[in-house]
Amino acid sequence: MLHGRSREQADLAALLDGARSGRSAALVLRGEPGIGKTALLAWAAETAAAARVLRAEGVEVEADLPFAALSQLLRPALPRLGALPAPQRAALDRAFGLAVGEPGDRLLIGLAVLSLLADLAEDGPVLCLVDDAQWLDTVSAEALVFAARRLDAEGVVLLFAARDGGFAAPGLPELRLAPLEPQDAARLLPGSLDPATRLRVLAEAAGNPLALRELPLAAAGAAHVNGGPVPLTRRLLDAFHGQVGGLPAASRALLLAAAAEDTGDLDVVLRAGALLGADAADLRPAERLGLVAVGTRTLRFRHPLVRTAVYREAPLAERMAAHQAIADVSDSPEQADRRAWHLAAATTGTREEIAAALEETAARARERGGYAAAVAAYTRAAELSEDDPARAGRLLAAAELGVRAGDMAGAVELAERAGGLHAEPPFLARVAGVEALAWFWQGGHPTAHDLLLAGADLDPERAPEPLIQAFHTAWYLGGRALAELLGRLADVDHPLARLLVAMCDDTAPPPPLGAAIPVLGPEPRMLAQVCGAGFIGGQDAATHELAARLTAQARADGAFGLLPTLLFYLAEAELFHGGHRAARADLDDCRRIAADTGQRHWTSQAAAVSAVLAALEGDAEGCRALTAAALAEASPGVPASGLSWTYWAAGLLDLGLGRTEQALDGLLRLQEESFAHQVCARRSIPDLVEAAVRAGSPDRARPAAARFAAWADRIGQPWARALALRCRALLDADEAAYTAALGLDGRPMEQARTRLLYGEWLRRARRRAEARPHLAAALETFDGLGATPWADRARAELAAAGALPASDAPRPAGPALTPQELQIVRLAASGLSNKDIAARLFLSPRTVGYHLYKAYPKLGVTDRRDLAALPL
């Protein structure tokens, strides 16, 4: 029976009730050791009538063993792996050592976990209990948190219990366990305590249930409980160690072996104990005290703090002897990794043979996608290495995998240590490359750029790769840095280098994007860079086609790391083509996956372009919030990568709301040397021209308009020429330019804006009858795109032209689909099943069905077969 936890029990009961109704939830129980987290998990398991219960427990010594916790949790579900989509099934097979092959994207494991739990929930509610989550191995924690954040309508409840300061779970709700109230605490104390001891224990336990049970035992026979300014956990450790200290030496040796082994394998503990001079009978004193519970094959400590007390209070020599004994009896092939770690723990100096064994452990962890575990193994192997070159090589291997594990700061530190041990230029070039990548993903573009250039100088044979990578860093450093880099790229014999130089060459037409793709080969990361080059050369249609194809491929392959890049380029192309709803959905997906993969660069960019969309809709509050989110991804001393897009968003918002002076000042920022070369700066020039003309300062926009006209001529795209003609029409009041612009094949939003401007010009010239068709066509487009400020302006102009009263004009109300609903509906309309949609959008099939069920009434349909006829 639990005392004083009625509120927490009610919260958990509500989650379990929701699971019985098909709703999912995740919750982190947070609190100090002994506060009652495990007891609440046990209560939830007892209460979850008819639910399938899966359990896992973090183990401190297994924190460096990849997928240890996930294997515990999902072992009962392994027979259902065959129901998963092939990439997800293959990822779990590799993770659990059931198959070999190249490791998949680490977040694909999380998607596979979500799918597997959803499949289990088809038979009824599922309750997952994860205790001591602060000790989960990194890849298990990542996968479980990823799955937990995407739970929705499966009937799954995922409960974590974690100590303060461990197990980061951003995005998951937390329930902090407070100390028990005095009256509830008193009910846990034995009635035999004398009043004085009772008061002391109540004061020192401070409402901690474990302390309320253990401190009275420590007080028995003592004059006082260990009081004073000592943390409660320390007092509990002292209490447990006091009990252990009274055991016979052989019993203590067996407990130490169990604490060092810590998987609970009784056979391993007894075999190691035999080497330490103990046998099974020596466990009886510890069992009588309740310190351990011994089963037929397992040994468990009463509480993790008992294990901690046993291990930490033992002398170093005894700990090393215990680890050596465990290593000596861990002689089967499947125990190779544990053996290597125990040998390392039994060693204080350098031992090359143990370093080599840990290196093999790291390689196996890497093959399974356990990058953090591989980093730990390579790092310890480096410490055991007997010469500097070997030590440096292992440190650099750890750094390279540290980037893949998402620990950018740790990767930089490891790479710097490696560079200080081995001065060969090619090796230092690799060091520079690792550090550059880590700094780039942290937003440190200047540092990353300098490192990439240094790496190219150190190893001329590999120079093309870092110089091509430096194009990205130079892009964010300004026109001068970009020009210098392009000068170096011009001498590089590589197809992508030639493409980048040609796209940026203002003196010649850009090469066709389609011709470059076959030359570069099928590698998705290489082709992703082609998307960026396509926008520079104004080849938006070809870029959209390529980005859509690569995005579909990445979704099918589960390539999470590359998806934010591709989704951003796809959304950018959709924005330019007037596909605002599709762009919003892809940007929403981009932000979520970028956050999951720690790619702050794309988190900022996606939020900033979303702010542009909000500005087009006249959503001032949303625009400001998204701008703030984009700028929040800045690094110290380095602006956020989405900064230039936020300037465009602010300028568009001001322009749409009639604040032309503010719009002009904001948009002029984009023409400064730091930004003028960027895609959004060039694409914003028509907005700058409109703001300048409406503000009565056309000359302030003429230089930028001239650059845009020259670029439009160079790229030869009709939509760009139409915009250049619109700029000329505004600056020179040239009606022929208006009509020529409307005669070209332009984009819906931009053509509507041209019609609006021309209609306004005609109305001011008292040619109202001629103005009305242009204004009406513009209004229809604006309403269809949800471009409220421009629709309001067109409506007002129509009223002024005598077409309809502005106040009585109807305002179309399209279906209010969320971005996720829109994505799901569009894929369902294309004929994909719920299972296929789930795999593409990293959801569960039941969540897909739930969102379709919510979308149908909004769209006025009752069946997915009706979706194909809708304009989505």
C-alpha positions, 0 to 999 in steps of 0.5 A, spaced: 500 500 500 502 506 498 501 512 503 501 519 501 501 518 493 493 519 492 494 525 487 500 521 483 496 515 483 490 519 480 494 521 475 497 514 473 490 512 473 487 517 468 493 515 463 491 507 464 484 509 463 486 513 456 489 507 454 483 503 454 480 508 450 485 508 445 489 514 447 496 514 448 501 518 453 508 518 456 510 521 463 517 521 466 516 520 474 522 524 477 525 525 484 531 523 488 533 516 490 528 512 495 522 517 493 518 512 491 518 512 483 519 504 483 513 503 488 509 507 483 511 503 477 509 497 481 502 500 483 501 502 475 503 495 473 498 492 478 492 497 476 493 496 469 488 490 468 488 487 462 494 491 459 500 488 457 506 490 461 513 491 458 519 492 463 526 495 463 531 497 468 537 502 467 543 499 470 549 503 471 554 498 468 550 497 462 550 505 460 555 503 455 552 497 452 548 499 446 541 497 446 541 493 453 535 497 456 531 496 449 532 489 449 530 488 456 523 492 454 522 489 447 524 482 448 517 479 449 515 483 442 520 480 438 516 475 435 512 481 432 518 484 428 516 481 422 510 486 422 514 492 421 516 495 415 522 492 412 527 498 414 525 498 421 525 491 421 532 491 419 534 496 423 532 493 430 535 486 427 541 490 427 540 493 433 539 487 437 544 483 434 540 479 430 543 481 423 549 484 420 550 490 416 551 498 416 548 501 422 541 505 420 539 512 422 539 511 430 532 515 430 530 509 425 530 505 431 525 509 435 520 509 429 521 501 429 519 502 437 513 506 436 511 501 430 512 495 434 508 498 440 503 500 436 502 493 433 502 490 440 497 495 442 492 492 436 491 486 441 489 491 447 493 496 452 500 496 453 504 499 459 511 500 458 515 501 465 522 504 465 525 504 471 532 508 473 532 511 466 538 515 468 542 509 467 539 507 460 544 506 455 544 512 450 541 509 444 535 506 448 534 512 451 534 516 444 529 511 441 524 510 447 524 518 448 523 519 440 517 513 440 514 517 447 514 524 443 510 521 437 505 516 441 498 519 440 492 514 438 495 507 439 493 505 446 500 505 449 502 508 456 510 509 457 512 511 464 519 513 466 522 513 473 529 517 473 533 521 478 534 528 478 539 530 473 539 524 469 535 522 463 534 528 459 527 527 455 525 534 452 518 534 450 515 529 455 511 531 461 514 530 468 511 529 474 516 530 480 515 526 486 515 531 493 517 528 500 511 525 504 507 529 508 509 528 516 502 524 517 504 520 511 511 519 513 509 517 520 505 511 518 511 508 515 515 508 521 515 501 525 511 502 532 517 500 536 521 506 535 522 510 542 519 517 541 526 520 541 529 516 535 522 517 532 522 524 531 530 524 529 528 519 524 522 523 521 526 530 521 532 526 517 528 522 513 525 529 510 519 525 507 523 520 503 520 513 504 526 509 503 530 513 508 524 512 513 525 504 512 532 504 512 534 510 517 531 506 523 535 500 522 541 504 522 539 507 528 538 501 532 543 500 537 546 507 536 546 513 540 543 517 534 542 517 527 548 520 522 545 527 522 548 534 520 549 537 513 550 531 510 545 529 503 540 524 504 543 520 499 549 520 503 546 518 509 542 512 506 549 510 503 552 510 510 546 506 513 547 501 507 554 500 508 553 500 515 549 493 514 554 491 509 560 492 513 558 487 519 558 481 514 563 476 513 569 477 508 567 472 504 560 475 503 562 482 502 567 479 496 560 476 493 556 482 494 562 486 491 562 481 485 555 482 484 555 490 484 561 490 479 557 485 475 550 488 476 546 484 471 544 479 476 547 473 473 547 469 479 552 464 475 557 469 473 557 472 480 558 465 483 563 463 478 567 470 480 566 469 487 569 462 487 576 466 484 575 470 490 575 465 495 567 465 496 561 460 495 554 460 494 553 459 502 556 466 503 550 469 500 546 467 506 548 473 511 546 478 506 539 475 504 538 474 512 539 482 512 534 483 506 540 486 502 539 481 496 534 477 493 537 471 490 533 467 485 534 460 481 538 464 476 538 471 478 541 476 484 538 483 485 540 488 490 534 491 495 535 498 492 540 501 487 543 504 493 545 498 496 549 496 490 552 503 490 554 503 497 557 496 496 561 498 490 563 505 492 566 503 499 570 497 497 578 499 496 580 500 489 584 493 490 578 489 491 574 492 486 579 491 481 580 484 483 572 483 482 572 486 475 578 481 474 575 475 476 568 477 472 573 478 466 576 471 467 569 467 467 566 471 462 569 467 456 563 466 451 563 469 445 557 473 446 560 476 453 566 479 449 564 486 450 563 485 457 569 481 458 573 487 455 570 492 459 571 488 466 578 487 464 579 495 463 576 496 470 581 491 472 587 495 469 590 502 471 596 503 467 596 501 459 595 495 456 595 494 448 591 487 448 586 490 452 585 497 448 585 492 442 579 488 445 575 495 447 577 497 440 573 491 437 567 492 442 567 499 439 567 497 432 561 492 434 557 498 437 558 502 431 555 496 427 549 496 431 548 504 431 550 504 438 555 511 437 555 513 444 557 506 446 562 506 441 565 513 443 566 510 450 569 504 448 574 508 443 576 513 449 577 508 454 581 504 449 585 510 448 587 511 455 590 504 455 594 505 448 601 504 449 604 509 444 601 516 441 599 514 434 595 508 437 592 513 442 591 519 437 587 514 432 582 511 437 581 518 440 579 521 433 575 515 431 571 516 438 571 524 435 568 522 429 563 517 432 561 523 437 559 527 431 554 522 429 552 521 436 550 528 437 555 530 442 558 536 438 562 539 444 565 532 446 567 530 439 571 537 439 574 535 445 576 528 443 579 531 436 583 536 439 586 531 444 588 527 438 591 532 434 595 534 440 598 527 439 600 526 432 602 531 427 602 528 421 598 533 416 593 528 413 591 526 420 591 533 422 586 534 416 582 529 419 582 532 425 580 539 422 574 535 418 571 532 425 572 539 429 569 543 423 563 538 422 561 539 430 562 546 430 557 547 424 552 543 427 553 548 433 552 554 429 559 556 429 560 557 422 566 562 422 570 556 426 568 551 422 570 555 415 577 556 418 578 549 420 575 546 413 580 551 409 586 549 414 584 541 412 584 542 405 591 546 406 594 540 410 592 534 405 591 537 398 589 530 395 583 530 399 582 538 398 575 537 394 571 535 400 573 540 405 573 546 400 566 543 397 563 543 405 566 550 406 561 553 401 556 552 406 560 555 411 562 561 407 554 562 405 553 564 412 559 568 413 557 573 407 559 575 400 567 576 401 568 569 404 563 566 399 567 570 393 574 567 396 572 560 397 569 560 389 576 562 387 579 556 390 573 552 388 574 554 381 581 550 381 578 544 384 576 538 379 570 535 382 563 536 378 559 539 384 565 544 385 564 546 378 556 546 379 557 551 385 562 555 381 557 555 375 551 557 379 554 563 382 557 566 376 554 572 374 557 572 367 554 566 364 547 562 364 547 557 369 548 550 367 541 545 367 541 542 373 538 535 370 545 535 366 549 535 373 545 529 377 547 523 373 555 526 373 554 526 381 552 519 382 546 516 386 549 518 393 543 522 397 548 527 401 551 529 394 545 530 391 542 534 397 547 539 395 545 540 388 538 542 391 541 548 394 545 550 388 539 549 384 535 555 388 542 559 386 541 558 379 533 559 379 532 552 377 526 552 382 522 546 378 528 542 377 530 543 384 523 541 387 523 535 383 529 533 385 528 534 393 521 531 392 524 524 390 530 525 395 525 526 400 521 520 398 527 516 398 530 518 405 523 517 408 523 510 405 530 508 407 529 512 414 535 516 413 533 521 419 539 525 419 538 527 412 531 529 412 531 536 415 536 538 409 531 535 404 525 537 407 527 544 408 529 545 400 522 541 398 518 546 402 523 552 399 521 550 392 513 549 395 513 556 397 516 559 391 511 555 387 505 558 391 504 551 395 503 554 401 500 549 405 504 543 403 510 548 405 507 549 412 506 541 413 514 540 410 517 545 415 513 543 421 516 536 419 523 539 418 523 542 425 521 536 429 526 532 425 531 537 426 530 538 433 530 530 434 537 530 431 540 536 434 540 540 427 540 547 430 541 549 423 535 547 420 531 548 426 532 555 425 532 555 418 525 552 418 522 556 423 524 562 419 521 560 413 515 558 417 515 565 419 515 568 412 509 564 411 505 567 417 507 573 414 504 572 407 498 570 411 498 576 416 499 572 422 503 577 426 503 573 432 505 567 429 510 571 425 513 574 431 513 567 435 516 563 429 522 569 428 523 568 436 524 561 435 529 561 429 533 566 432 533 562 439 538 557 435 543 562 435 550 560 438 554 565 442 557 570 438 554 567 431 547 569 428 542 564 427 542 561 420 535 563 419 536 570 420 536 572 413 529 569 412 527 573 419 528 579 415 524 577 409 518 575 414 518 582 418 519 586 411 513 582 408 509 582 414 510 590 414 508 590 407 502 586 407 499 590 413 501 597 410 507 599 414 511 601 408 517 605 411 518 599 416 518 594 410 523 598 406 528 599 412 527 591 414 528 589 406 534 593 405 538 589 410 538 583 406 541 587 400 547 588 405 554 585 403 553 579 409 546 577 406 545 580 398 548 573 395 543 569 399 537 566 396 532 569 400 535 576 399 535 575 391 527 573 392 525 579 396 527 584 391 520 585 388 518 586 395 523 591 396 521 595 390 514 595 392 515 597 399 520 603 396 515 605 391 509 605 396 513 609 401 515 614 396 522 612 395 523 608 389 530 610 388 532 606 394 530 600 391 533 601 384 540 598 385 537 592 387 532 592 382 537 592 377 541 586 380 535 582 380 533 584 372 540 582 370 539 575 374 533 574 371 536 575 364 541 570 366 537 564 368 532 565 363 526 563 367 519 566 365 517 567 372 523 571 374 522 575 368 515 576 370 518 579 377 523 583 373 518 586 369 513 588 375 519 591 378 520 596 372 512 597 372 512 599 379 519 604 378 517 607 372 510 607 372 510 603 365 503 599 363 507 595 358 511 592 363 505 590 367 502 587 361 508 584 359 509 581 366 502 578 366 503 575 359 509 570 362 508 564 365 509 566 373 507 563 380 500 564 382 502 568 388 506 573 384 502 573 378 496 575 383 500 580 386 502 583 379 494 583 378 493 587 384 498 592 383 496 593 376 489 593 378 491 599 383 494 603 378 488 602 373 483 604 378 488 610 380 488 612 372 480 612 373 480 606 368 475 602 373 472 597 368 479 595 366 481 594 373 476 590 376 477 583 372 485 584 375 483 585 382 477 579 382 482 574 379 487 577 384 482 576 390 481 569 388 488 567 388 489 570 395 483 567 398 485 560 396 492 561 398 490 564 405 494 571 404 489 575 408 493 582 407 493 581 400 486 579 400 483 585 404 487 590 400 484 586 393 477 586 396 478 594 398 480 596 391 474 592 388 470 596 392 473 602 390 472 600 383 465 599 384 465 591 384 462 590 391 462 593 398 468 591 402 465 590 408 460 585 405 464 581 401 464 574 402 471 571 405 472 563 403 473 559 409 477 553 407 478 546 411 482 548 417 487 542 417 493 542 421 499 541 418 500 534 420 493 532 418 494 535 411 500 531 410 496 525 412 490 527 407 495 528 401 498 521 402 492 518 403 489 521 397 495 518 393 493 511 394 497 510 400 495 505 406 495 507 413 501 503 414 505 506 408 503 513 411 506 511 418 512 509 415 513 515 411 511 520 416 514 517 422 508 515 426 504 509 428 498 506 423 493 508 428 495 515 429 494 516 422 487 513 422 486 517 428 488 524 424 484 521 418 478 520 422 478 528 424 480 530 417 474 527 414 469 532 417 473 538 415 473 536 408 466 534 407 468 527 406 466 520 409 471 515 405 478 516 403 476 514 396 473 521 396 480 524 397 483 524 390 478 529 387 479 534 392 484 540 391 489 538 396 
